[in-house]
Amino acid sequence: MPVELQPAPPPPVSAETAQALEQARQLARSGQASGAERTYRAVLARDRDCVQAAAALARLLTADGRAVEAAALITPFVLQEAIWPEALSARAAALKAAGRKAESLADYQLAARINPTSGVAAHNVASGLGDAGLDQEAVAEAERAFSLGLDAPETWLVYGRALQGLRRFEDAERALRYALARRPIYPDALRDLSQLLWMTTGDPGAALAPLDAALAAVSSGPLASTLAGVKVRALNHIVGEDEALAFAEHALRAAPGDLRLALETAVLSLRSAPERSLELCSQVVAHSPRDASARRALAHALLAVGDNREAARIAETLLGEDRFDQEAAAALATAWRAGGDDRYRQLWDYSRLVYAQAIDTPRGWTSLAAYLEELAAALIELHGLKAHPLDQSLRGGTQTSQNLLVSRQPAIAAFFQAIEGPIRAYRERIGQGEDLFRARNRGGHRVLGAWSVRLRPGGFHVDHLHPQGWISSACYIAVPKAVGAGADRAGWLRFGQPSIPTRPALEAEHFVRPEPGLLALFPSYMWHGTVPFGGDEPRMTIAFDLIPA
C-alpha cells in the first residue's frame, strides 16, 4: 500500500542558521538576489537538510527565470513521508514556471490536502485549475479559499478569470473590481479589467478608464512604469500602433532607464522609425546581454534596417541556446530570405510542411456537414463578446474565453476526436529528421490549448507565429460566400509575410483556401495571417497548438 503523506512543520534550526536565513530574506527583499542566493547556498552547504533554505532558494531561482534548476533543488525535500507544505508549494511554483502545469497542479492539490484549513493552499489550487482551463473547478476552489478567510487580491483575480471563462462576465468584472478595491494599483487586475471591458463593450474609453485612473494616482517609480507598459499594450490593440507609440515615448521620457518600456517602445517603432528601434534594442541588450526577448527584438530591428546578416547571427545564437525557440526560428528564416539565402526554404518548406485535409466525422454524426452545423451552433453560444482580446493576432472579431479542450459540450468535445486522424496523417507526412521541426516528431503529442475565432466581415488575423507551440492549426467551421476562389484570396490563410518590416519587403508565398471542415496544420514558427474579406457573413474557426507529449 502507498505511504500516507503527512504534513510536517519545518525542523528547528540553530540560532546561526536562523540569522543567516533572515539575512538572506532581507537581501532578497532589497533586490540583492545574487547575495541572497549565496547566503541560502551557504546555509545548505552547512546543513543540507535545511528545508527552509531550500524552499526559499527555489522560489528565488524561479523568480530569476531558473525554474528547472529550482524544481531539481527542491524535489528531494518533497519526496518524503512527512512534507512541509511550503516546500511542496515552492516546487509547484517552479513546475508552473517551467511549463509543467499538470505536475504543478498535482503538487498544489497535495499541499491543500495535507493542509486543508489553509486558504493560501486553496488559492494555489484555484490558480492551477484556472491555468488548466478548468474554470468551474477553479471558481469552487477560490470560493473555498474565501470561506477559509482568505481575502487576497490575487485570489479575486484568479476568481475573476475563471468566471470570465464561464462567460459570467458581470460577475467577472465584479471580482476584478474587488481585487482592485484591495490593491488599487494591481497591474495584472487592471490589465484584465481593461480587456474585459473592451471585449464586452467595444468602447475604447471604457476599457482604458481603469488604467488612466491608476496612472493618475501613481506619478513615478517602477510601478508607474509597469502600468505604463500595460497601457501601451492596451492602446496598441484597442486604438492602434500610432497612439501606443506616442504614449510609449512619453512614458519612456519619464522613466528613461526602464528597460521594459524601452523594449515596448522599440517594438512599436519598427515601422515608423526602425533606426530608433535599433538604438533602443541595442541599449537594452547592452544592459542585459542574456535577455532572450531583448535579443529577439534586436534581431527584428536589424531586419527592419536591412542588416539581415547580423539578424541571422543573433537568431542562430538564440537557437544554439534553445533549439526549439520558435521566434528565433522565424527570425532566422526571415533573415535568410531577405538576404537572398535559399536556406530559408529548409524552414519554410511549404509544400511539405503545410498541409490541409478534412477532419473526420466523429462518432454519433451521420455526415461531416451535419457535424459542422451542430459544432457551429455550439460555438456561436460561446461567442458572446463584442471585441477581440488583447495581445492576440485577431482584429475585427471575437475569441472564446474558454479553453475548448475542457468543454463538456458534446459537439465541441467530439472535435478532438475528429482531428486525431488528420494529425497522425500529417505527422507521418512530414516524417522525422534532425531539423528543429521534425526532430520533435517522435512519440506522442498533446493539444496545448484550443480556442475559436469568429471574424466579422473586414476582420483578419495580423501575421504572427505561436511561440509556445510545435504544430499550429486552423480548422474552418463556417466559411462565408465572400471567401471564394477570387484572385484577391479574400479570407484565405497566408504564409511567409512577416509581421515586422524587412528590407526588402517580403510578401506572402503560400496560401490555403478555407473550406468547411478543412484543417490546416503547419509549423508554429511560420509567419501566418489572414487576408481580410468582405460580404455580410462571419467566418468561424477553431485553432489549437500541439506540443510533443
C-alpha positions as CSV (number, residue, x, y, z in Angstrom):
1,M,0.0,0.0,0.0
2,P,1.2,3.5,-0.7
3,V,2.6,5.5,2.2
4,E,0.2,8.2,3.5
5,L,1.9,11.5,3.3
6,Q,1.7,13.7,6.3
7,P,2.2,17.5,6.8
8,A,5.3,18.4,8.8
9,P,6.4,21.6,10.4
10,P,9.9,22.8,9.3
11,P,12.5,21.3,11.6
12,P,14.1,23.6,14.2
13,V,17.2,25.4,13.2
14,S,20.2,26.8,15.1
15,A,20.4,30.4,16.0
16,E,23.2,30.8,13.5
17,T,21.0,29.3,10.7
18,A,18.0,31.4,11.7
19,Q,20.2,34.6,11.5
20,A,21.5,33.6,8.1
21,L,18.0,32.8,6.8
22,E,16.8,36.3,7.9
23,Q,19.8,37.9,6.3
24,A,19.0,36.1,3.0
25,R,15.4,37.2,3.2
26,Q,16.5,40.8,3.8
27,L,18.8,40.7,0.8
28,A,16.1,39.3,-1.4
29,R,13.6,42.0,-0.3
30,S,16.1,44.7,-1.1
31,G,16.6,43.4,-4.6
32,Q,20.0,41.8,-4.0
33,A,19.1,38.4,-5.4
34,S,22.7,37.2,-6.0
35,G,23.6,37.9,-2.4
36,A,20.5,36.1,-1.1
37,E,21.3,33.1,-3.3
38,R,24.9,32.9,-2.0
39,T,23.6,33.1,1.6
40,Y,21.0,30.4,1.1
41,R,23.5,28.1,-0.6
42,A,25.9,28.7,2.3
43,V,23.2,27.5,4.7
44,L,22.6,24.4,2.6
45,A,26.3,23.7,2.5
46,R,26.4,23.6,6.3
47,D,23.0,21.8,6.7
48,R,21.9,20.1,3.5
49,D,18.6,19.1,5.2
50,C,17.5,22.7,5.9
51,V,14.2,22.7,4.1
52,Q,13.6,26.4,4.8
53,A,16.7,27.4,2.9
54,A,15.9,25.0,0.0
55,A,12.3,26.3,-0.3
56,A,13.3,29.9,-0.2
57,L,16.1,29.4,-2.7
58,A,13.8,27.5,-5.0
59,R,11.4,30.5,-5.0
60,L,14.3,32.8,-5.6
61,L,15.6,30.8,-8.6
62,T,12.0,30.6,-10.0
63,A,11.7,34.3,-9.9
64,D,15.0,34.6,-11.7
65,G,13.8,32.5,-14.6
66,R,15.7,29.4,-13.4
67,A,12.6,27.3,-12.8
68,V,14.1,23.9,-13.9
69,E,17.0,24.4,-11.5
70,A,14.6,25.3,-8.8
71,A,12.4,22.2,-9.3
72,A,15.5,20.0,-9.2
73,L,16.7,21.7,-6.0
74,I,13.5,21.3,-4.0
75,T,12.3,17.9,-5.2
76,P,14.4,15.8,-2.7
77,F,12.6,17.7,0.1
78,V,9.1,16.7,-1.0
79,L,9.9,13.0,-1.7
80,Q,9.5,12.2,2.0
81,E,6.7,10.7,4.2
82,A,6.3,13.9,6.0
83,I,6.3,17.0,3.8
84,W,6.5,20.7,4.8
85,P,3.6,22.2,2.7
86,E,5.7,25.3,1.9
87,A,8.3,23.1,0.2
88,L,5.6,21.4,-1.9
89,S,4.3,24.8,-2.9
90,A,7.7,26.0,-3.8
91,R,8.1,23.0,-6.1
92,A,4.7,23.6,-7.6
93,A,5.6,27.2,-8.4
94,A,8.8,26.1,-10.1
95,L,7.0,23.5,-12.1
96,K,4.4,26.0,-13.2
97,A,7.1,28.5,-14.3
98,A,8.8,25.6,-16.2
99,G,5.6,25.0,-18.2
100,R,4.8,21.7,-16.4
101,K,1.4,22.9,-15.3
102,A,-0.3,19.5,-14.8
103,E,2.5,18.4,-12.4
104,S,2.3,21.8,-10.7
105,L,-1.4,21.5,-10.1
106,A,-0.9,18.0,-8.7
107,D,1.6,19.4,-6.1
108,Y,-0.7,22.3,-5.2
109,Q,-3.6,19.8,-4.7
110,L,-1.5,17.6,-2.5
111,A,-0.4,20.6,-0.4
112,A,-4.1,21.5,0.0
113,R,-5.0,18.0,1.1
114,I,-2.3,17.9,3.8
115,N,-3.2,21.4,4.9
116,P,-7.0,21.6,4.4
117,T,-7.5,24.7,6.6
118,S,-5.1,26.9,4.5
119,G,-6.8,29.5,2.4
120,V,-3.4,30.1,0.6
121,A,-3.3,26.4,-0.3
122,A,-6.8,26.6,-1.7
123,H,-5.9,29.7,-3.7
124,N,-2.9,27.9,-5.2
125,V,-5.2,25.0,-6.3
126,A,-7.7,27.5,-7.8
127,S,-4.9,29.2,-9.7
128,G,-3.6,25.9,-11.1
129,L,-7.1,24.8,-12.1
130,G,-7.6,28.1,-13.9
131,D,-4.3,27.6,-15.8
132,A,-5.7,24.2,-16.9
133,G,-8.9,25.8,-18.2
134,L,-11.0,24.0,-15.5
135,D,-12.9,27.2,-14.8
136,Q,-15.8,25.6,-12.9
137,E,-13.5,23.8,-10.5
138,A,-11.3,27.0,-10.2
139,V,-14.4,29.0,-9.1
140,A,-15.3,26.4,-6.5
141,E,-11.8,26.3,-5.1
142,A,-11.5,30.1,-5.0
143,E,-14.7,30.3,-3.1
144,R,-13.3,27.7,-0.7
145,A,-10.3,30.0,-0.2
146,F,-12.7,32.8,0.6
147,S,-14.6,30.6,3.1
148,L,-11.3,29.9,4.9
149,G,-10.8,33.6,5.5
150,L,-8.5,34.5,2.5
151,D,-9.4,37.9,1.0
152,A,-6.3,38.5,-1.1
153,P,-6.4,40.5,-4.3
154,E,-4.6,37.6,-6.1
155,T,-7.5,35.3,-5.3
156,W,-10.1,37.7,-6.6
157,L,-8.0,37.9,-9.8
158,V,-8.0,34.1,-10.1
159,Y,-11.7,34.1,-9.4
160,G,-12.5,36.8,-12.0
161,R,-10.5,35.0,-14.7
162,A,-12.3,31.7,-14.0
163,L,-15.7,33.5,-14.0
164,Q,-14.8,35.0,-17.4
165,G,-14.0,31.6,-18.7
166,L,-17.5,30.5,-17.7
167,R,-18.9,33.6,-19.6
168,R,-20.2,35.1,-16.3
169,F,-18.9,38.4,-17.5
170,E,-20.7,40.7,-15.0
171,D,-19.5,38.5,-12.1
172,A,-16.0,38.5,-13.5
173,E,-16.0,42.3,-13.7
174,R,-17.2,42.5,-10.1
175,A,-14.4,40.1,-9.0
176,L,-11.8,42.1,-10.7
177,R,-13.0,45.3,-9.1
178,Y,-12.9,43.6,-5.8
179,A,-9.3,42.8,-6.4
180,L,-8.6,46.4,-7.2
181,A,-10.5,47.6,-4.1
182,R,-8.0,45.6,-2.1
183,R,-5.0,46.7,-4.1
184,P,-5.8,49.7,-6.3
185,I,-2.5,49.6,-8.2
186,Y,-2.5,46.0,-9.3
187,P,-1.2,45.8,-12.9
188,D,-2.5,42.3,-13.6
189,A,-6.0,43.0,-12.4
190,L,-6.0,46.4,-14.2
191,R,-5.0,44.7,-17.4
192,D,-7.6,42.0,-17.1
193,L,-10.4,44.5,-16.2
194,S,-9.5,46.8,-19.2
195,Q,-9.5,43.8,-21.5
196,L,-12.8,42.5,-20.2
197,L,-14.4,46.0,-20.5
198,W,-13.1,46.2,-24.1
199,M,-14.4,42.8,-25.1
200,T,-17.8,43.2,-23.5
201,T,-18.4,46.8,-24.7
202,G,-16.1,47.5,-27.6
203,D,-15.7,51.0,-26.1
204,P,-12.1,52.2,-26.0
205,G,-12.9,54.9,-23.4
206,A,-14.5,52.5,-21.0
207,A,-11.7,50.0,-21.5
208,L,-8.9,52.4,-20.9
209,A,-10.5,54.3,-17.9
210,P,-9.2,52.0,-15.2
211,L,-5.7,52.2,-16.4
212,D,-5.9,56.0,-16.8
213,A,-7.2,56.3,-13.2
214,A,-4.4,54.2,-11.9
215,L,-1.7,56.1,-13.8
216,A,-3.1,59.4,-12.4
217,A,-2.6,58.0,-8.9
218,V,1.0,56.9,-9.4
219,S,3.2,59.6,-10.9
220,S,6.6,58.0,-10.9
221,G,8.6,55.0,-9.9
222,P,8.8,51.3,-11.0
223,L,5.0,50.8,-10.5
224,A,4.2,53.7,-12.8
225,S,6.5,52.3,-15.5
226,T,4.8,48.9,-15.2
227,L,1.4,50.5,-15.5
228,A,2.6,52.5,-18.5
229,G,3.7,49.2,-20.2
230,V,0.2,47.7,-19.6
231,K,-1.4,50.8,-21.1
232,V,1.0,50.7,-24.1
233,R,-0.1,47.2,-25.0
234,A,-3.8,48.0,-24.4
235,L,-3.5,51.1,-26.7
236,N,-1.8,49.1,-29.4
237,H,-4.7,46.5,-29.5
238,I,-7.6,48.9,-28.8
239,V,-6.7,52.2,-30.5
240,G,-3.7,51.5,-32.7
241,E,0.0,51.5,-33.1
242,D,0.5,55.2,-33.6
243,E,-1.3,56.2,-30.3
244,A,0.5,53.4,-28.5
245,L,3.9,54.6,-29.7
246,A,3.2,58.2,-28.8
247,F,2.3,57.2,-25.3
248,A,5.3,54.8,-25.0
249,E,7.7,57.6,-26.0
250,H,6.1,59.9,-23.4
251,A,6.3,57.2,-20.7
252,L,10.0,56.4,-21.6
253,R,10.9,60.1,-21.3
254,A,9.5,60.0,-17.7
255,A,11.5,56.8,-17.0
256,P,14.5,56.7,-19.3
257,G,16.1,53.8,-17.5
258,D,13.2,51.4,-17.7
259,L,14.3,48.6,-19.9
260,R,10.9,47.0,-20.4
261,L,9.4,50.4,-21.5
262,A,12.4,50.8,-23.8
263,L,11.7,47.4,-25.4
264,E,8.0,48.2,-25.8
265,T,8.9,51.5,-27.5
266,A,11.4,49.7,-29.7
267,V,8.8,47.2,-30.9
268,L,6.3,49.9,-31.7
269,S,9.0,51.9,-33.6
270,L,9.8,49.2,-36.1
271,R,7.7,50.5,-38.9
272,S,7.9,54.3,-38.4
273,A,11.4,54.7,-37.0
274,P,13.5,51.5,-37.5
275,E,16.7,53.2,-36.6
276,R,15.2,54.4,-33.3
277,S,14.1,50.8,-32.7
278,L,17.6,49.5,-33.3
279,E,19.1,52.1,-30.9
280,L,16.7,51.2,-28.1
281,C,17.2,47.5,-28.6
282,S,20.9,47.9,-28.6
283,Q,20.8,49.8,-25.3
284,V,18.6,47.1,-23.7
285,V,20.9,44.3,-24.9
286,A,24.0,46.1,-23.8
287,H,22.5,46.3,-20.3
288,S,21.0,42.7,-20.3
289,P,23.1,40.7,-22.8
290,R,21.4,37.4,-21.8
291,D,17.8,38.6,-22.2
292,A,16.4,36.5,-25.0
293,S,13.4,38.7,-25.6
294,A,15.6,41.7,-26.0
295,R,17.8,39.9,-28.4
296,R,14.8,38.7,-30.4
297,A,13.7,42.4,-30.6
298,L,17.2,43.4,-31.7
299,A,17.1,40.8,-34.5
300,H,13.7,42.3,-35.6
301,A,15.2,45.8,-35.6
302,L,18.2,44.7,-37.7
303,L,15.7,43.1,-40.2
304,A,13.9,46.4,-40.3
305,V,17.1,48.4,-41.2
306,G,18.3,45.7,-43.7
307,D,21.1,44.2,-41.7
308,N,20.0,40.7,-42.4
309,R,23.4,39.0,-41.8
310,E,23.6,40.3,-38.2
311,A,19.9,39.4,-37.6
312,A,20.6,35.9,-38.7
313,R,23.7,35.6,-36.5
314,I,21.6,36.6,-33.4
315,A,18.8,34.2,-34.4
316,E,21.4,31.4,-34.8
317,T,22.8,32.2,-31.3
318,L,19.4,32.0,-29.8
319,L,18.7,28.7,-31.4
320,G,22.0,27.4,-30.1
321,E,20.8,28.2,-26.6
322,D,17.3,26.8,-27.2
323,R,16.9,24.6,-30.3
324,F,13.1,25.0,-30.2
325,D,12.9,28.8,-29.9
326,Q,10.0,29.4,-32.4
327,E,10.6,33.2,-32.5
328,A,14.3,32.7,-33.3
329,A,13.5,30.2,-36.0
330,A,11.1,32.7,-37.6
331,A,13.7,35.5,-37.4
332,L,16.4,33.2,-38.9
333,A,14.2,32.2,-41.9
334,T,13.2,35.8,-42.4
335,A,16.8,37.0,-42.4
336,W,17.9,34.3,-44.8
337,R,15.0,35.0,-47.2
338,A,15.5,38.8,-47.0
339,G,19.2,38.3,-47.6
340,G,18.7,36.1,-50.6
341,D,19.9,32.9,-48.9
342,D,17.9,29.9,-50.1
343,R,18.5,28.0,-46.9
344,Y,15.3,29.7,-45.6
345,R,13.4,27.1,-47.7
346,Q,14.6,24.4,-45.2
347,L,12.5,26.1,-42.5
348,W,9.7,27.3,-44.8
349,D,9.2,24.2,-47.0
350,Y,5.5,25.0,-47.6
351,S,4.9,22.1,-50.0
352,R,6.0,19.6,-47.3
353,L,5.3,21.3,-44.0
354,V,1.9,23.0,-44.7
355,Y,-0.9,20.5,-45.3
356,A,-4.7,20.7,-45.2
357,Q,-7.3,18.0,-45.2
358,A,-10.8,17.5,-44.0
359,I,-11.3,16.4,-40.4
360,D,-13.0,13.1,-39.7
361,T,-16.7,12.8,-39.0
362,P,-16.8,11.9,-35.3
363,R,-18.9,9.1,-33.9
364,G,-22.5,10.0,-33.4
365,W,-22.9,12.1,-36.6
366,T,-24.1,10.8,-40.0
367,S,-22.0,13.2,-42.0
368,L,-19.3,15.9,-41.7
369,A,-21.8,18.6,-42.9
370,A,-24.2,17.6,-40.1
371,Y,-21.5,17.7,-37.5
372,L,-20.1,21.0,-38.6
373,E,-23.6,22.5,-38.5
374,E,-24.0,21.4,-34.9
375,L,-20.5,22.4,-34.0
376,A,-21.0,25.9,-35.4
377,A,-24.2,26.3,-33.3
378,A,-22.4,25.2,-30.2
379,L,-19.5,27.7,-30.8
380,I,-21.8,30.6,-31.5
381,E,-23.1,30.2,-28.0
382,L,-19.6,30.9,-26.7
383,H,-19.1,34.0,-28.9
384,G,-21.0,36.4,-26.6
385,L,-18.4,39.2,-26.6
386,K,-18.1,42.3,-28.8
387,A,-14.4,42.7,-29.4
388,H,-11.1,40.8,-29.6
389,P,-8.8,40.1,-26.6
390,L,-5.6,42.0,-26.0
391,D,-2.2,40.6,-27.0
392,Q,-3.7,38.4,-29.7
393,S,-3.5,38.4,-33.5
394,L,-7.2,38.8,-34.0
395,R,-8.7,42.1,-35.4
396,G,-12.4,42.6,-36.1
397,G,-14.0,39.7,-34.4
398,T,-14.2,37.7,-31.1
399,Q,-12.4,34.8,-29.5
400,T,-13.8,32.3,-27.0
401,S,-12.7,32.9,-23.4
402,Q,-13.0,29.2,-22.5
403,N,-10.3,26.6,-23.4
404,L,-12.3,24.4,-25.7
405,L,-10.1,21.4,-24.7
406,V,-12.1,21.1,-21.4
407,S,-15.6,21.8,-22.9
408,R,-18.3,19.3,-21.9
409,Q,-20.5,20.3,-24.9
410,P,-20.8,17.1,-27.0
411,A,-20.1,18.6,-30.4
412,I,-17.1,20.6,-29.1
413,A,-15.7,17.6,-27.2
414,A,-16.0,15.5,-30.3
415,F,-13.8,17.9,-32.3
416,F,-10.7,16.5,-30.6
417,Q,-11.8,13.0,-31.8
418,A,-12.3,14.4,-35.3
419,I,-8.8,15.8,-35.6
420,E,-6.7,12.9,-34.4
421,G,-6.7,11.1,-37.8
422,P,-5.5,14.2,-39.7
423,I,-2.9,14.9,-37.1
424,R,-1.5,11.4,-37.4
425,A,-1.5,11.6,-41.2
426,Y,0.3,15.0,-41.0
427,R,3.0,13.7,-38.7
428,E,3.5,10.7,-41.0
429,R,3.7,13.0,-44.0
430,I,6.4,15.3,-42.5
431,G,8.5,12.4,-41.3
432,Q,11.4,12.5,-38.9
433,G,14.7,14.3,-39.1
434,E,17.3,16.3,-37.2
435,D,16.0,19.8,-38.1
436,L,14.3,21.8,-35.3
437,F,10.7,20.9,-36.5
438,R,11.0,17.2,-37.4
439,A,13.4,16.4,-34.6
440,R,10.3,16.7,-32.3
441,N,8.3,14.3,-34.4
442,R,8.8,11.3,-32.1
443,G,6.5,9.8,-29.5
444,G,3.1,11.3,-28.9
445,H,1.5,14.7,-29.0
446,R,-1.0,16.7,-27.0
447,V,-3.1,19.7,-27.5
448,L,-1.7,22.7,-25.6
449,G,-4.8,24.9,-25.9
450,A,-7.7,25.3,-28.2
451,W,-10.0,28.3,-29.0
452,S,-12.5,29.5,-31.5
453,V,-12.4,32.8,-33.5
454,R,-15.4,34.4,-35.2
455,L,-14.2,37.0,-37.7
456,R,-16.7,39.7,-38.8
457,P,-16.6,40.9,-42.5
458,G,-13.5,43.1,-42.7
459,G,-11.8,41.1,-39.9
460,F,-8.5,39.4,-40.2
461,H,-5.5,38.0,-38.2
462,V,-2.3,40.0,-38.3
463,D,0.7,37.9,-39.4
464,H,2.1,36.1,-36.3
465,L,3.5,32.9,-35.0
466,H,2.9,30.7,-31.9
467,P,5.9,30.8,-29.6
468,Q,4.7,28.1,-27.3
469,G,3.7,25.6,-30.0
470,W,5.2,23.0,-32.2
471,I,2.4,22.4,-34.7
472,S,-0.2,25.0,-35.1
473,S,-3.6,24.9,-36.9
474,A,-6.6,26.5,-38.4
475,C,-9.8,24.5,-38.8
476,Y,-12.7,26.1,-40.8
477,I,-16.1,25.5,-39.3
478,A,-18.2,28.2,-41.1
479,V,-16.9,29.8,-44.3
480,P,-18.8,32.7,-45.8
481,K,-19.5,33.1,-49.5
482,A,-17.1,36.1,-49.7
483,V,-14.3,33.6,-49.1
484,G,-14.1,32.2,-52.6
485,A,-11.7,31.4,-55.3
486,G,-11.1,35.0,-56.4
487,A,-7.7,36.4,-57.3
488,D,-7.7,38.6,-54.2
489,R,-7.7,35.5,-52.0
490,A,-10.1,37.2,-49.6
491,G,-10.3,35.3,-46.2
492,W,-7.5,32.9,-47.2
493,L,-4.8,31.7,-44.8
494,R,-1.4,33.1,-45.9
495,F,2.1,32.1,-45.1
496,G,5.5,33.8,-45.3
497,Q,4.7,37.5,-44.8
498,P,6.4,38.7,-41.6
499,S,4.6,40.9,-39.1
500,I,7.8,43.0,-39.0
501,P,9.1,45.3,-41.7
502,T,12.1,44.0,-43.7
503,R,14.4,45.3,-46.4
504,P,13.5,44.2,-48.9
505,A,9.8,43.9,-48.1
506,L,8.6,40.3,-48.1
507,E,5.2,39.2,-49.4
508,A,3.2,36.0,-48.6
509,E,4.4,33.0,-50.6
510,H,1.8,30.3,-49.9
511,F,-1.9,30.3,-49.3
512,V,-4.6,27.9,-48.2
513,R,-8.2,28.4,-49.3
514,P,-10.7,27.8,-46.5
515,E,-13.4,25.2,-46.9
516,P,-15.9,23.9,-44.3
517,G,-14.2,21.1,-42.3
518,L,-10.7,21.7,-43.6
519,L,-7.9,21.5,-41.1
520,A,-4.6,23.2,-42.0
521,L,-1.5,22.1,-40.0
522,F,1.9,23.8,-40.1
523,P,5.0,24.6,-38.0
524,S,4.3,27.1,-35.2
525,Y,7.3,29.2,-36.2
526,M,5.9,30.0,-39.6
527,W,4.5,33.5,-40.1
528,H,0.8,33.2,-40.9
529,G,-2.1,35.6,-41.1
530,T,-5.5,36.1,-42.8
531,V,-6.4,38.1,-45.8
532,P,-9.3,40.4,-44.9
533,F,-12.7,39.5,-46.5
534,G,-15.9,41.4,-47.2
535,G,-19.5,40.4,-47.6
536,D,-22.0,40.2,-44.7
537,E,-21.3,36.8,-43.2
538,P,-18.8,35.9,-40.4
539,R,-16.1,33.3,-40.7
540,M,-15.6,30.9,-37.8
541,T,-12.7,28.7,-37.0
542,I,-11.2,26.5,-34.3
543,A,-7.4,26.7,-33.7
544,F,-5.1,24.8,-31.4
545,D,-1.4,24.2,-30.8
546,L,0.2,20.8,-30.4
547,I,3.4,20.0,-28.5
548,P,5.2,16.7,-28.1
549,A,3.9,14.5,-25.4
